[in-house]
Amino acid sequence: MDKKTELGLTVAFYISKFDKVAYAQLPFGGVTATHKEVGTRLDIKPTSIQNMRDEFDPINDNPRKGWHQRNLTPTRREIVDRYGSYSEPRLRHVVFEILELSIPTEDWSAEEIRSVVNTYFYLVLLDQVGALRDLDALLEYISMEILHGRDNYSVLTYYRYITRVLRSKQLPFLKSVPSIRRPRRKIIEVVTAQIDQLSASFLEVFQNVQQTSGNPPSVEALIRNLDVLGQHLTTLDSTAKVHRNHNRPPEVIEDALPFFAESQALILKIKRDLENVPQNRSALIFDIHTLTRLGMKLAIWIGDRVTDFGKAAAVAAGTAMGAAIAVWATGLAPHLLQTIRAMGQLIGF
């Protein structure tokens, strides 16, 4: 199909799929005004935009019947296959780019941007091992559990800034998250500052992950890997406690590993679920999601304790937190990601 038709169908699919939400998010007014403005921007008749929308209506949950008398044509099916699994915020980003609308960006605190960079780096690692399965679900988790009060659309907006900066630095990035096209310089600067602080630790993990084994998974190998994972977690928790008790020089320290017990309990549950793999497939899928999210919390916990100066000083001095960072980069993170990948491969997920 030609480019104009492709863009028109994409916008029409967004409107059909998300209906009232889509009309509210597009800043053009009511239904008729929206069709007119979309048509003007894409050089397509407004009635054609409406007809395109109607073609998608029978497969979407909205009050219109649409063109229910006929099946989707190959070009329409192509759009559905490409964007059918997208959440509203993710597809809204695509549509705003097509219509050349400015992407609204809220100013976040340095701590929030640090957290979102840490989650992005973690998703790059998941992607590197072929275990990034549902970006929208993970964005929802980040919005709800990591960045309380920031919606998916805002998280994805910052992800697009991160992609832009990483591409400019020729560092690994998420190919599924496009660069922001018309960035705000202030946000580029604060995102760049956080990436500069965190990228060395990330690249160390990235290189170690590339060296992990890609052998076909087995239940026995997975159980051994889980044992090693538990050992790394114990080491990490022990180093955190040593650091927490360190007081020379005096300083305020808040370096507990709050989810250590949760991590060990999850490892035991996974081992039990692996005892009967075919029947426990749904339980293992749940375990994969839980372990993936636990890994994200660990990545943030480590990342929050890494700065260019702090890491260099800690490692040079042989302090406990320097050891904890090393445990994450050389052992825990690679084993965690390998386990997530192997579990998915074992059950065909």
C-alpha positions as CSV (number, residue, x, y, z in Angstrom):
1,M,0.0,0.0,0.0
2,D,1.1,3.6,-0.6
3,K,2.4,5.6,2.4
4,K,-0.6,8.0,2.5
5,T,-3.0,5.1,2.8
6,E,-0.8,3.4,5.4
7,L,-0.8,6.5,7.6
8,G,-4.5,7.1,7.2
9,L,-5.3,3.5,8.1
10,T,-3.1,3.7,11.2
11,V,-4.9,6.8,12.5
12,A,-8.3,5.3,11.6
13,F,-7.4,2.0,13.4
14,Y,-6.4,4.0,16.6
15,I,-9.8,5.9,16.5
16,S,-11.7,2.7,15.9
17,K,-9.9,0.7,18.6
18,F,-10.0,3.3,21.3
19,D,-13.1,5.2,20.2
20,K,-14.0,7.9,22.8
21,V,-10.6,7.9,24.4
22,A,-9.0,8.4,21.0
23,Y,-11.3,11.3,20.1
24,A,-10.6,12.9,23.5
25,Q,-6.8,12.5,23.2
26,L,-6.7,14.0,19.7
27,P,-6.8,17.8,20.1
28,F,-9.2,18.5,17.3
29,G,-12.6,18.7,19.0
30,G,-15.6,16.3,18.2
31,V,-15.9,13.4,15.8
32,T,-16.5,15.4,12.6
33,A,-13.8,18.0,13.4
34,T,-11.3,15.2,14.1
35,H,-12.0,13.5,10.8
36,K,-11.6,16.8,9.0
37,E,-8.3,17.8,10.7
38,V,-6.8,14.3,10.2
39,G,-7.8,14.4,6.6
40,T,-6.3,17.8,6.1
41,R,-3.0,16.8,7.7
42,L,-2.7,13.6,5.7
43,D,-4.3,15.0,2.4
44,I,-7.1,12.4,2.6
45,K,-10.8,13.2,2.3
46,P,-12.5,13.3,5.8
47,T,-15.1,10.9,4.5
48,S,-12.3,8.5,3.6
49,I,-10.9,8.7,7.2
50,Q,-14.4,7.8,8.5
51,N,-14.7,4.9,6.0
52,M,-11.3,3.6,7.1
53,R,-12.4,3.8,10.7
54,D,-15.7,1.9,9.9
55,E,-13.7,-0.9,8.2
56,F,-12.0,-1.6,11.5
57,D,-15.1,-1.2,13.7
58,P,-16.4,-4.8,13.4
59,I,-13.2,-6.2,15.1
60,N,-13.0,-3.5,17.9
61,D,-15.1,-3.0,21.0
62,N,-17.1,0.1,20.2
63,P,-20.8,0.8,19.7
64,R,-20.6,1.1,15.9
65,K,-21.2,-1.9,13.6
66,G,-19.0,-0.6,10.8
67,W,-18.6,-2.6,7.6
68,H,-19.5,-5.9,9.2
69,Q,-20.7,-7.3,5.9
70,R,-17.2,-8.0,4.6
71,N,-13.8,-9.2,5.8
72,L,-10.8,-7.0,6.2
73,T,-8.7,-6.5,3.1
74,P,-5.0,-7.5,3.2
75,T,-3.9,-3.9,3.7
76,R,-6.3,-3.5,6.6
77,R,-5.2,-6.8,8.1
78,E,-1.6,-5.6,7.9
79,I,-2.4,-2.7,10.1
80,V,-4.2,-4.9,12.6
81,D,-1.3,-7.3,12.7
82,R,1.1,-4.5,13.3
83,Y,-0.7,-2.5,15.9
84,G,-3.4,-4.8,17.3
85,S,-1.5,-5.6,20.5
86,Y,-0.5,-2.0,21.2
87,S,-1.9,-0.2,24.3
88,E,-3.6,3.1,23.9
89,P,-0.6,5.2,25.1
90,R,1.8,3.3,22.8
91,L,-0.4,3.7,19.7
92,R,-1.1,7.3,20.6
93,H,2.6,8.0,20.3
94,V,2.6,6.5,16.8
95,V,-0.5,8.6,15.8
96,F,0.9,11.8,17.3
97,E,4.0,11.4,15.2
98,I,2.0,10.7,12.0
99,L,-0.1,13.8,12.6
100,E,3.0,15.9,13.6
101,L,1.5,16.7,17.0
102,S,3.8,17.8,19.8
103,I,4.4,15.2,22.5
104,P,3.5,16.7,25.8
105,T,6.2,16.1,28.3
106,E,6.0,16.6,32.1
107,D,9.0,17.7,34.0
108,W,10.1,14.8,36.2
109,S,12.5,14.8,39.2
110,A,16.0,13.5,38.8
111,E,15.1,10.5,40.9
112,E,12.2,9.6,38.6
113,I,14.4,10.0,35.5
114,R,17.1,7.8,37.2
115,S,14.5,5.1,37.9
116,V,13.1,5.2,34.3
117,V,16.7,5.0,32.9
118,N,17.3,2.0,35.1
119,T,14.1,0.2,33.9
120,Y,15.0,1.0,30.3
121,F,18.5,-0.5,30.7
122,Y,16.9,-3.6,32.3
123,L,14.5,-4.0,29.4
124,V,17.5,-3.8,26.9
125,L,19.1,-6.7,28.8
126,L,15.9,-8.7,28.6
127,D,15.7,-7.9,24.9
128,Q,19.3,-9.0,24.5
129,V,18.5,-12.5,25.8
130,G,15.2,-12.7,23.9
131,A,13.1,-12.5,27.0
132,L,11.3,-9.1,26.4
133,R,7.8,-10.5,25.8
134,D,5.3,-7.8,26.6
135,L,6.5,-4.2,26.5
136,D,3.1,-2.7,27.2
137,A,2.5,-4.9,30.3
138,L,6.0,-3.9,31.7
139,L,5.2,-0.2,31.0
140,E,2.0,-0.7,33.0
141,Y,4.0,-2.2,35.8
142,I,6.5,0.6,35.8
143,S,3.7,3.2,35.8
144,M,1.8,1.5,38.7
145,E,4.6,0.1,40.9
146,I,7.8,2.0,40.1
147,L,6.8,5.5,39.1
148,H,3.7,6.0,41.1
149,G,1.5,8.6,39.6
150,R,3.2,8.7,36.1
151,D,1.0,7.2,33.4
152,N,2.1,4.9,30.6
153,Y,2.2,7.6,28.1
154,S,4.6,9.7,30.1
155,V,6.8,6.7,30.8
156,L,6.9,5.9,27.1
157,T,7.7,9.6,26.3
158,Y,10.8,9.4,28.5
159,Y,11.7,6.0,27.0
160,R,11.7,7.7,23.6
161,Y,14.1,10.4,24.9
162,I,16.3,7.6,26.3
163,T,16.4,5.9,22.9
164,R,17.4,9.1,21.2
165,V,20.3,9.7,23.6
166,L,21.5,6.1,23.5
167,R,21.4,6.1,19.7
168,S,23.4,9.3,19.5
169,K,26.0,7.7,21.8
170,Q,25.9,4.4,19.8
171,L,24.9,2.4,22.8
172,P,22.4,-0.5,22.9
173,F,18.8,0.6,22.7
174,L,15.3,-0.8,22.4
175,K,14.4,-1.0,18.7
176,S,10.8,-1.3,19.7
177,V,10.9,2.3,21.2
178,P,11.4,4.9,18.5
179,S,13.4,8.1,19.2
180,I,11.6,11.3,20.1
181,R,11.5,13.5,17.0
182,R,11.1,17.0,18.4
183,P,12.8,16.8,21.8
184,R,13.0,19.5,24.5
185,R,16.6,20.4,25.1
186,K,16.2,20.5,28.9
187,I,14.9,16.9,29.0
188,I,17.6,15.7,26.7
189,E,20.2,17.2,29.1
190,V,18.8,15.6,32.3
191,V,18.3,12.2,30.6
192,T,21.9,12.4,29.2
193,A,23.2,13.2,32.7
194,Q,21.6,10.1,34.1
195,I,22.7,7.9,31.3
196,D,26.2,9.1,31.7
197,Q,26.2,8.1,35.4
198,L,24.6,4.7,34.8
199,S,25.8,3.5,31.4
200,A,29.2,2.0,32.6
201,S,27.5,-0.4,35.0
202,F,24.8,-1.2,32.4
203,L,27.5,-2.0,29.7
204,E,29.3,-4.3,32.1
205,V,26.2,-6.3,32.6
206,F,25.4,-6.2,28.9
207,Q,28.8,-7.7,28.0
208,N,28.5,-10.4,30.7
209,V,25.0,-11.3,29.4
210,Q,26.4,-11.7,25.9
211,Q,28.7,-14.4,27.3
212,T,26.0,-16.5,29.0
213,S,25.2,-19.9,27.7
214,G,22.6,-20.5,25.1
215,N,22.3,-24.2,25.6
216,P,18.9,-25.8,25.3
217,P,17.2,-25.6,28.7
218,S,16.3,-28.6,30.9
219,V,14.6,-28.8,34.3
220,E,17.8,-30.0,35.9
221,A,19.8,-27.2,34.4
222,L,17.2,-24.7,35.5
223,I,17.2,-25.9,39.1
224,R,21.0,-25.6,39.2
225,N,20.7,-22.1,37.8
226,L,18.1,-21.2,40.5
227,D,20.5,-22.5,43.2
228,V,23.3,-20.2,41.8
229,L,20.8,-17.4,41.6
230,G,19.9,-17.9,45.3
231,Q,23.5,-17.8,46.2
232,H,24.1,-14.5,44.4
233,L,21.1,-13.0,46.2
234,T,22.4,-14.2,49.6
235,T,25.8,-12.6,48.7
236,L,24.1,-9.4,47.7
237,D,22.0,-9.3,50.8
238,S,25.1,-9.9,53.0
239,T,27.1,-7.1,51.4
240,A,24.1,-4.8,51.8
241,K,24.0,-5.6,55.5
242,V,27.8,-5.0,55.9
243,H,27.4,-1.6,54.1
244,R,24.4,-0.8,56.3
245,N,26.5,-1.4,59.4
246,H,29.5,0.5,58.1
247,N,29.8,3.9,59.8
248,R,33.4,5.1,59.0
249,P,33.0,7.9,58.1
250,P,29.6,8.6,59.6
251,E,26.9,8.7,57.0
252,V,23.2,8.1,56.5
253,I,22.8,4.6,55.0
254,E,19.6,3.1,53.6
255,D,20.9,0.1,51.8
256,A,18.8,-2.9,52.9
257,L,17.7,-5.4,50.3
258,P,14.0,-5.2,51.2
259,F,12.9,-8.0,48.8
260,F,15.5,-10.6,49.8
261,A,12.9,-12.9,51.5
262,E,10.5,-12.4,48.5
263,S,13.3,-13.4,46.1
264,Q,14.2,-16.6,48.0
265,A,10.5,-17.6,48.4
266,L,10.0,-17.1,44.6
267,I,13.0,-19.4,43.9
268,L,11.5,-22.1,46.0
269,K,8.1,-21.7,44.3
270,I,9.7,-22.0,40.8
271,K,11.5,-25.2,41.9
272,R,8.2,-26.7,43.0
273,D,6.5,-25.6,39.8
274,L,9.3,-27.2,37.7
275,E,8.6,-30.6,39.2
276,N,5.7,-31.1,36.8
277,V,6.3,-28.8,33.9
278,P,3.5,-29.7,31.4
279,Q,0.7,-29.4,34.0
280,N,2.3,-26.4,35.7
281,R,2.7,-24.3,32.5
282,S,0.4,-21.5,33.6
283,A,2.1,-21.4,37.0
284,L,5.5,-21.1,35.4
285,I,4.2,-18.3,33.1
286,F,3.2,-16.4,36.2
287,D,6.6,-17.2,37.7
288,I,8.3,-15.7,34.6
289,H,6.4,-12.5,35.0
290,T,7.1,-12.3,38.7
291,L,10.9,-13.0,38.2
292,T,11.0,-10.4,35.5
293,R,9.5,-7.8,37.7
294,L,11.8,-8.8,40.6
295,G,14.8,-8.4,38.3
296,M,13.6,-4.9,37.5
297,K,13.4,-4.0,41.2
298,L,16.9,-5.4,41.7
299,A,18.2,-3.3,38.7
300,I,16.7,-0.2,40.2
301,W,18.1,-1.0,43.7
302,I,21.6,-1.4,42.3
303,G,21.3,1.5,39.9
304,D,20.2,3.9,42.6
305,R,23.5,3.2,44.3
306,V,25.7,3.8,41.3
307,T,27.3,7.1,40.3
308,D,30.4,7.8,38.4
309,F,32.2,8.9,41.5
310,G,30.5,6.6,44.0
311,K,31.1,3.4,42.1
312,A,34.7,4.2,41.3
313,A,35.4,5.1,45.0
314,A,33.5,2.1,46.3
315,V,35.2,-0.4,44.0
316,A,38.6,1.2,44.5
317,A,38.2,1.0,48.3
318,G,36.9,-2.5,48.3
319,T,33.8,-1.5,50.1
320,A,30.7,-3.7,50.5
321,M,28.6,-1.7,48.0
322,G,31.4,-2.0,45.5
323,A,31.2,-5.7,46.0
324,A,27.4,-5.7,45.7
325,I,27.7,-3.9,42.4
326,A,30.2,-6.4,41.2
327,V,27.9,-9.3,42.3
328,W,25.1,-7.8,40.2
329,A,27.1,-7.2,37.1
330,T,29.1,-10.4,36.9
331,G,26.8,-13.0,38.5
332,L,23.3,-12.1,39.6
333,A,22.1,-10.2,36.6
334,P,23.5,-12.7,33.9
335,H,22.1,-15.6,35.9
336,L,18.7,-13.9,36.4
337,L,18.3,-13.1,32.7
338,Q,19.5,-16.5,31.7
339,T,16.9,-18.1,34.0
340,I,14.1,-16.0,32.6
341,R,15.0,-16.9,29.1
342,A,15.5,-20.6,29.8
343,M,12.1,-20.9,31.6
344,G,10.4,-19.4,28.6
345,Q,12.2,-21.7,26.2
346,L,11.3,-24.7,28.4
347,I,7.6,-24.1,28.3
348,G,7.4,-22.6,24.8
349,F,6.4,-19.2,26.1
